[in-house]
Amino acid sequence: MGRIFGVQITVAEQDGRPVRFTWQGRIYAVRRIIDHWVTLRADWAPHAEDRLPQRTYWRVEAGSQEVSRGVYELRHDSLTGSWTLARVWD
């Protein structure tokens, strides 16, 4: 089990995929995408006919010059456009 963070991060994307992210002042390059999935958030929709906002998850292998490679779970919230570092395995 990884450590859960839930902190906002800055993510650079290419073709809709994360290619690097900044966390704690360090830039992490995404080396490999391990998994990708989308969840719908029914509890966010005030009415059933409303479009359900979604969260997109990316489990990636990444590293920086200062930190060796690890596995990171990045979460993108389509409602706010924000990115969160959800979980880390090192």
N, CA, C and O atoms as a GROMACS GRO file, in nm:
protein
  360
    1MET      N    1   0.084  -0.118   0.000
    1MET     CA    2   0.000   0.000   0.000
    1MET      C    3   0.088   0.124   0.000
    1MET      O    4   0.189   0.130   0.071
    2GLY      N    5   0.051   0.221  -0.078
    2GLY     CA    6   0.128   0.344  -0.086
    2GLY      C    7   0.084   0.446   0.015
    2GLY      O    8  -0.014   0.428   0.087
    3ARG      N    9   0.159   0.553   0.020
    3ARG     CA   10   0.123   0.665   0.106
    3ARG      C   11   0.026   0.754   0.032
    3ARG      O   12   0.043   0.780  -0.087
    4ILE      N   13  -0.076   0.800   0.102
    4ILE     CA   14  -0.178   0.885   0.041
    4ILE      C   15  -0.145   1.030   0.071
    4ILE      O   16  -0.116   1.066   0.185
    5PHE      N   17  -0.149   1.115  -0.033
    5PHE     CA   18  -0.114   1.255  -0.017
    5PHE      C   19  -0.234   1.347  -0.037
    5PHE      O   20  -0.271   1.420   0.056
    6GLY      N   21  -0.295   1.346  -0.154
    6GLY     CA   22  -0.407   1.434  -0.181
    6GLY      C   23  -0.367   1.580  -0.191
    6GLY      O   24  -0.445   1.668  -0.154
    7VAL      N   25  -0.246   1.608  -0.242
    7VAL     CA   26  -0.200   1.746  -0.256
    7VAL      C   27  -0.207   1.788  -0.403
    7VAL      O   28  -0.188   1.707  -0.494
    8GLN      N   29  -0.235   1.916  -0.425
    8GLN     CA   30  -0.242   1.966  -0.561
    8GLN      C   31  -0.103   1.974  -0.622
    8GLN      O   32  -0.006   2.009  -0.555
    9ILE      N   33  -0.095   1.940  -0.751
    9ILE     CA   34   0.030   1.944  -0.826
    9ILE      C   35   0.004   2.013  -0.960
    9ILE      O   36  -0.110   2.033  -1.000
   10THR      N   37   0.112   2.048  -1.027
   10THR     CA   38   0.105   2.103  -1.162
   10THR      C   39   0.148   1.993  -1.258
   10THR      O   40   0.251   1.929  -1.238
   11VAL      N   41   0.069   1.972  -1.364
   11VAL     CA   42   0.097   1.864  -1.459
   11VAL      C   43   0.106   1.920  -1.600
   11VAL      O   44   0.022   2.001  -1.641
   12ALA      N   45   0.208   1.878  -1.673
   12ALA     CA   46   0.221   1.909  -1.816
   12ALA      C   47   0.171   1.787  -1.892
   12ALA      O   48   0.208   1.674  -1.862
   13GLU      N   49   0.086   1.813  -1.991
   13GLU     CA   50   0.026   1.704  -2.069
   13GLU      C   51   0.069   1.712  -2.215
   13GLU      O   52   0.104   1.818  -2.266
   14GLN      N   53   0.065   1.596  -2.279
   14GLN     CA   54   0.085   1.586  -2.422
   14GLN      C   55  -0.014   1.484  -2.474
   14GLN      O   56  -0.015   1.370  -2.429
   15ASP      N   57  -0.098   1.525  -2.567
   15ASP     CA   58  -0.204   1.438  -2.621
   15ASP      C   59  -0.293   1.383  -2.510
   15ASP      O   60  -0.338   1.269  -2.517
   16GLY      N   61  -0.320   1.465  -2.407
   16GLY     CA   62  -0.408   1.426  -2.298
   16GLY      C   63  -0.345   1.337  -2.193
   16GLY      O   64  -0.413   1.296  -2.099
   17ARG      N   65  -0.217   1.308  -2.206
   17ARG     CA   66  -0.147   1.222  -2.108
   17ARG      C   67  -0.045   1.305  -2.030
   17ARG      O   68   0.017   1.395  -2.086
   18PRO      N   69  -0.029   1.274  -1.902
   18PRO     CA   70   0.073   1.347  -1.826
   18PRO      C   71   0.213   1.308  -1.871
   18PRO      O   72   0.243   1.190  -1.889
   19VAL      N   73   0.300   1.408  -1.890
   19VAL     CA   74   0.438   1.381  -1.930
   19VAL      C   75   0.537   1.423  -1.821
   19VAL      O   76   0.648   1.371  -1.814
   20ARG      N   77   0.494   1.517  -1.736
   20ARG     CA   78   0.575   1.555  -1.619
   20ARG      C   79   0.484   1.627  -1.520
   20ARG      O   80   0.379   1.679  -1.556
   21PHE      N   81   0.528   1.628  -1.394
   21PHE     CA   82   0.453   1.700  -1.292
   21PHE      C   83   0.549   1.761  -1.192
   21PHE      O   84   0.661   1.714  -1.176
   22THR      N   85   0.504   1.865  -1.126
   22THR     CA   86   0.584   1.934  -1.025
   22THR      C   87   0.522   1.911  -0.889
   22THR      O   88   0.403   1.935  -0.869
   23TRP      N   89   0.604   1.863  -0.795
   23TRP     CA   90   0.560   1.835  -0.659
   23TRP      C   91   0.674   1.871  -0.564
   23TRP      O   92   0.788   1.829  -0.584
   24GLN      N   93   0.644   1.946  -0.464
   24GLN     CA   94   0.741   1.990  -0.363
   24GLN      C   95   0.864   2.056  -0.427
   24GLN      O   96   0.977   2.035  -0.384
   25GLY      N   97   0.839   2.137  -0.532
   25GLY     CA   98   0.947   2.210  -0.597
   25GLY      C   99   1.033   2.128  -0.691
   25GLY      O  100   1.131   2.180  -0.745
   26ARG      N  101   1.000   2.002  -0.711
   26ARG     CA  102   1.078   1.916  -0.800
   26ARG      C  103   0.995   1.879  -0.923
   26ARG      O  104   0.874   1.860  -0.915
   27ILE      N  105   1.063   1.869  -1.036
   27ILE     CA  106   0.997   1.828  -1.160
   27ILE      C  107   1.021   1.679  -1.180
   27ILE      O  108   1.135   1.634  -1.184
   28TYR      N  109   0.912   1.604  -1.193
   28TYR     CA  110   0.918   1.459  -1.213
   28TYR      C  111   0.881   1.429  -1.358
   28TYR      O  112   0.776   1.472  -1.405
   29ALA      N  113   0.967   1.357  -1.427
   29ALA     CA  114   0.939   1.314  -1.564
   29ALA      C  115   0.868   1.180  -1.560
   29ALA      O  116   0.912   1.087  -1.492
   30VAL      N  117   0.759   1.170  -1.634
   30VAL     CA  118   0.685   1.043  -1.642
   30VAL      C  119   0.761   0.952  -1.738
   30VAL      O  120   0.777   0.985  -1.855
   31ARG      N  121   0.807   0.839  -1.688
   31ARG     CA  122   0.883   0.744  -1.768
   31ARG      C  123   0.793   0.640  -1.835
   31ARG      O  124   0.820   0.593  -1.945
   32ARG      N  125   0.684   0.606  -1.763
   32ARG     CA  126   0.597   0.500  -1.814
   32ARG      C  127   0.459   0.516  -1.752
   32ARG      O  128   0.446   0.544  -1.633
   33ILE      N  129   0.355   0.497  -1.834
   33ILE     CA  130   0.218   0.493  -1.783
   33ILE      C  131   0.186   0.349  -1.752
   33ILE      O  132   0.192   0.262  -1.840
   34ILE      N  133   0.152   0.323  -1.627
   34ILE     CA  134   0.123   0.186  -1.582
   34ILE      C  135  -0.024   0.153  -1.599
   34ILE      O  136  -0.059   0.043  -1.642
   35ASP      N  137  -0.111   0.248  -1.564
   35ASP     CA  138  -0.256   0.225  -1.571
   35ASP      C  139  -0.327   0.357  -1.587
   35ASP      O  140  -0.271   0.463  -1.559
   36HIS      N  141  -0.450   0.350  -1.631
   36HIS     CA  142  -0.532   0.470  -1.655
   36HIS      C  143  -0.678   0.429  -1.643
   36HIS      O  144  -0.719   0.330  -1.702
   37TRP      N  145  -0.757   0.505  -1.567
   37TRP     CA  146  -0.900   0.476  -1.555
   37TRP      C  147  -0.976   0.603  -1.524
   37TRP      O  148  -0.918   0.703  -1.481
   38VAL      N  149  -1.109   0.598  -1.546
   38VAL     CA  150  -1.197   0.713  -1.525
   38VAL      C  151  -1.309   0.670  -1.432
   38VAL      O  152  -1.364   0.560  -1.445
   39THR      N  153  -1.344   0.758  -1.338
   39THR     CA  154  -1.459   0.733  -1.251
   39THR      C  155  -1.559   0.846  -1.266
   39THR      O  156  -1.520   0.962  -1.282
   40LEU      N  157  -1.687   0.813  -1.261
   40LEU     CA  158  -1.793   0.913  -1.262
   40LEU      C  159  -1.833   0.942  -1.119
   40LEU      O  160  -1.838   0.851  -1.036
   41ARG      N  161  -1.861   1.066  -1.089
   41ARG     CA  162  -1.895   1.106  -0.953
   41ARG      C  163  -2.043   1.141  -0.946
   41ARG      O  164  -2.080   1.257  -0.965
   42ALA      N  165  -2.127   1.043  -0.920
   42ALA     CA  166  -2.272   1.065  -0.912
   42ALA      C  167  -2.309   1.161  -0.801
   42ALA      O  168  -2.408   1.233  -0.812
   43ASP      N  169  -2.232   1.165  -0.694
   43ASP     CA  170  -2.265   1.252  -0.582
   43ASP      C  171  -2.243   1.399  -0.613
   43ASP      O  172  -2.288   1.485  -0.536
   44TRP      N  173  -2.176   1.432  -0.722
   44TRP     CA  174  -2.152   1.572  -0.759
   44TRP      C  175  -2.266   1.630  -0.840
   44TRP      O  176  -2.280   1.752  -0.847
   45ALA      N  177  -2.348   1.547  -0.902
   45ALA     CA  178  -2.453   1.596  -0.991
   45ALA      C  179  -2.578   1.631  -0.910
   45ALA      O  180  -2.635   1.543  -0.846
   46PRO      N  181  -2.621   1.759  -0.913
   46PRO     CA  182  -2.739   1.796  -0.836
   46PRO      C  183  -2.868   1.734  -0.891
   46PRO      O  184  -2.963   1.714  -0.816
   47HIS      N  185  -2.870   1.704  -1.020
   47HIS     CA  186  -2.988   1.642  -1.082
   47HIS      C  187  -2.942   1.526  -1.169
   47HIS      O  188  -2.834   1.531  -1.229
   48ALA      N  189  -3.022   1.422  -1.174
   48ALA     CA  190  -2.985   1.302  -1.249
   48ALA      C  191  -2.961   1.332  -1.397
   48ALA      O  192  -2.881   1.264  -1.461
   49GLU      N  193  -3.030   1.432  -1.452
   49GLU     CA  194  -3.012   1.461  -1.595
   49GLU      C  195  -2.885   1.540  -1.624
   49GLU      O  196  -2.845   1.554  -1.740
   50ASP      N  197  -2.820   1.591  -1.520
   50ASP     CA  198  -2.695   1.665  -1.539
   50ASP      C  199  -2.583   1.570  -1.580
   50ASP      O  200  -2.582   1.453  -1.544
   51ARG      N  201  -2.488   1.626  -1.656
   51ARG     CA  202  -2.369   1.548  -1.692
   51ARG      C  203  -2.288   1.523  -1.565
   51ARG      O  204  -2.266   1.614  -1.485
   52LEU      N  205  -2.246   1.401  -1.547
   52LEU     CA  206  -2.169   1.366  -1.428
   52LEU      C  207  -2.023   1.406  -1.446
   52LEU      O  208  -1.959   1.361  -1.541
   53PRO      N  209  -1.970   1.487  -1.358
   53PRO     CA  210  -1.827   1.518  -1.364
   53PRO      C  211  -1.747   1.390  -1.342
   53PRO      O  212  -1.794   1.295  -1.279
   54GLN      N  213  -1.628   1.389  -1.393
   54GLN     CA  214  -1.547   1.268  -1.381
   54GLN      C  215  -1.409   1.300  -1.327
   54GLN      O  216  -1.362   1.414  -1.331
   55ARG      N  217  -1.346   1.197  -1.277
   55ARG     CA  218  -1.207   1.203  -1.235
   55ARG      C  219  -1.131   1.102  -1.318
   55ARG      O  220  -1.174   0.988  -1.336
   56THR      N  221  -1.017   1.146  -1.369
   56THR     CA  222  -0.931   1.060  -1.448
   56THR      C  223  -0.806   1.031  -1.366
   56THR      O  224  -0.741   1.123  -1.315
   57TYR      N  225  -0.772   0.904  -1.355
   57TYR     CA  226  -0.656   0.861  -1.277
   57TYR      C  227  -0.548   0.809  -1.371
   57TYR      O  228  -0.577   0.742  -1.470
   58TRP      N  229  -0.424   0.842  -1.337
   58TRP     CA  230  -0.308   0.792  -1.410
   58TRP      C  231  -0.210   0.736  -1.308
   58TRP      O  232  -0.164   0.809  -1.221
   59ARG      N  233  -0.178   0.609  -1.318
   59ARG     CA  234  -0.071   0.550  -1.236
   59ARG      C  235   0.053   0.547  -1.324
   59ARG      O  236   0.055   0.483  -1.429
   60VAL      N  237   0.157   0.617  -1.280
   60VAL     CA  238   0.275   0.634  -1.363
   60VAL      C  239   0.402   0.600  -1.287
   60VAL      O  240   0.406   0.605  -1.164
   61GLU      N  241   0.504   0.564  -1.360
   61GLU     CA  242   0.638   0.554  -1.306
   61GLU      C  243   0.708   0.684  -1.343
   61GLU      O  244   0.710   0.722  -1.460
   62ALA      N  245   0.764   0.753  -1.244
   62ALA     CA  246   0.826   0.882  -1.268
   62ALA      C  247   0.944   0.901  -1.175
   62ALA      O  248   0.959   0.829  -1.076
   63GLY      N  249   1.028   0.998  -1.208
   63GLY     CA  250   1.141   1.032  -1.123
   63GLY      C  251   1.192   1.170  -1.155
   63GLY      O  252   1.156   1.228  -1.257
   64SER      N  253   1.277   1.222  -1.068
   64SER     CA  254   1.339   1.352  -1.089
   64SER      C  255   1.489   1.336  -1.075
   64SER      O  256   1.538   1.226  -1.049
   65GLN      N  257   1.562   1.444  -1.094
   65GLN     CA  258   1.707   1.437  -1.078
   65GLN      C  259   1.745   1.407  -0.934
   65GLN      O  260   1.846   1.341  -0.908
   66GLU      N  261   1.664   1.454  -0.839
   66GLU     CA  262   1.695   1.436  -0.698
   66GLU      C  263   1.635   1.309  -0.638
   66GLU      O  264   1.683   1.259  -0.536
   67VAL      N  265   1.530   1.256  -0.702
   67VAL     CA  266   1.456   1.142  -0.647
   67VAL      C  267   1.457   1.028  -0.747
   67VAL      O  268   1.427   1.048  -0.865
   68SER      N  269   1.491   0.908  -0.701
   68SER     CA  270   1.489   0.793  -0.791
   68SER      C  271   1.345   0.762  -0.832
   68SER      O  272   1.250   0.817  -0.777
   69ARG      N  273   1.332   0.674  -0.927
   69ARG     CA  274   1.200   0.641  -0.980
   69ARG      C  275   1.109   0.581  -0.873
   69ARG      O  276   1.153   0.508  -0.784
   70GLY      N  277   0.981   0.615  -0.885
   70GLY     CA  278   0.879   0.559  -0.798
   70GLY      C  279   0.749   0.552  -0.876
   70GLY      O  280   0.743   0.590  -0.993
   71VAL      N  281   0.645   0.502  -0.813
   71VAL     CA  282   0.514   0.492  -0.876
   71VAL      C  283   0.424   0.596  -0.810
   71VAL      O  284   0.415   0.604  -0.688
   72TYR      N  285   0.357   0.674  -0.894
   72TYR     CA  286   0.274   0.785  -0.849
   72TYR      C  287   0.135   0.774  -0.911
   72TYR      O  288   0.121   0.737  -1.027
   73GLU      N  289   0.033   0.806  -0.833
   73GLU     CA  290  -0.103   0.808  -0.884
   73GLU      C  291  -0.148   0.953  -0.894
   73GLU      O  292  -0.160   1.022  -0.793
   74LEU      N  293  -0.172   0.998  -1.016
   74LEU     CA  294  -0.214   1.134  -1.043
   74LEU      C  295  -0.364   1.134  -1.072
   74LEU      O  296  -0.415   1.044  -1.139
   75ARG      N  297  -0.435   1.235  -1.020
   75ARG     CA  298  -0.581   1.241  -1.039
   75ARG      C  299  -0.616   1.376  -1.098
   75ARG      O  300  -0.576   1.480  -1.047
   76HIS      N  301  -0.692   1.374  -1.207
   76HIS     CA  302  -0.740   1.496  -1.272
   76HIS      C  303  -0.890   1.508  -1.250
   76HIS      O  304  -0.965   1.415  -1.279
   77ASP      N  305  -0.932   1.622  -1.200
   77ASP     CA  306  -1.073   1.649  -1.172
   77ASP      C  307  -1.129   1.733  -1.287
   77ASP      O  308  -1.088   1.848  -1.304
   78SER      N  309  -1.220   1.677  -1.366
   78SER     CA  310  -1.272   1.749  -1.482
   78SER      C  311  -1.360   1.867  -1.443
   78SER      O  312  -1.377   1.960  -1.522
   79LEU      N  313  -1.416   1.865  -1.324
   79LEU     CA  314  -1.502   1.975  -1.280
   79LEU      C  315  -1.421   2.101  -1.253
   79LEU      O  316  -1.463   2.210  -1.292
   80THR      N  317  -1.307   2.087  -1.188
   80THR     CA  318  -1.224   2.203  -1.152
   80THR      C  319  -1.103   2.220  -1.241
   80THR      O  320  -1.043   2.327  -1.245
   81GLY      N  321  -1.064   2.114  -1.314
   81GLY     CA  322  -0.945   2.118  -1.397
   81GLY      C  323  -0.816   2.098  -1.317
   81GLY      O  324  -0.707   2.109  -1.372
   82SER      N  325  -0.829   2.070  -1.189
   82SER     CA  326  -0.711   2.057  -1.103
   82SER      C  327  -0.654   1.914  -1.106
   82SER      O  328  -0.725   1.818  -1.136
   83TRP      N  329  -0.526   1.905  -1.074
   83TRP     CA  330  -0.455   1.777  -1.062
   83TRP      C  331  -0.415   1.757  -0.917
   83TRP      O  332  -0.379   1.852  -0.848
   84THR      N  333  -0.422   1.633  -0.872
   84THR     CA  334  -0.385   1.597  -0.736
   84THR      C  335  -0.292   1.476  -0.739
   84THR      O  336  -0.313   1.382  -0.816
   85LEU      N  337  -0.190   1.480  -0.653
   85LEU     CA  338  -0.108   1.362  -0.631
   85LEU      C  339  -0.182   1.280  -0.526
   85LEU      O  340  -0.188   1.319  -0.410
   86ALA      N  341  -0.238   1.169  -0.567
   86ALA     CA  342  -0.324   1.091  -0.479
   86ALA      C  343  -0.247   0.991  -0.394
   86ALA      O  344  -0.280   0.971  -0.277
   87ARG      N  345  -0.147   0.928  -0.452
   87ARG     CA  346  -0.079   0.819  -0.382
   87ARG      C  347   0.062   0.801  -0.436
   87ARG      O  348   0.088   0.829  -0.553
   88VAL      N  349   0.152   0.755  -0.350
   88VAL     CA  350   0.292   0.733  -0.391
   88VAL      C  351   0.340   0.598  -0.338
   88VAL      O  352   0.317   0.565  -0.222
   89TRP      N  353   0.406   0.522  -0.423
   89TRP     CA  354   0.476   0.400  -0.383
   89TRP      C  355   0.622   0.420  -0.418
   89TRP      O  356   0.655   0.449  -0.533
   90ASP      N  357   0.711   0.406  -0.319
   90ASP     CA  358   0.853   0.417  -0.353
   90ASP      C  359   0.930   0.297  -0.310
   90ASP      O  360   1.051   0.290  -0.331
   0.00000   0.00000   0.00000
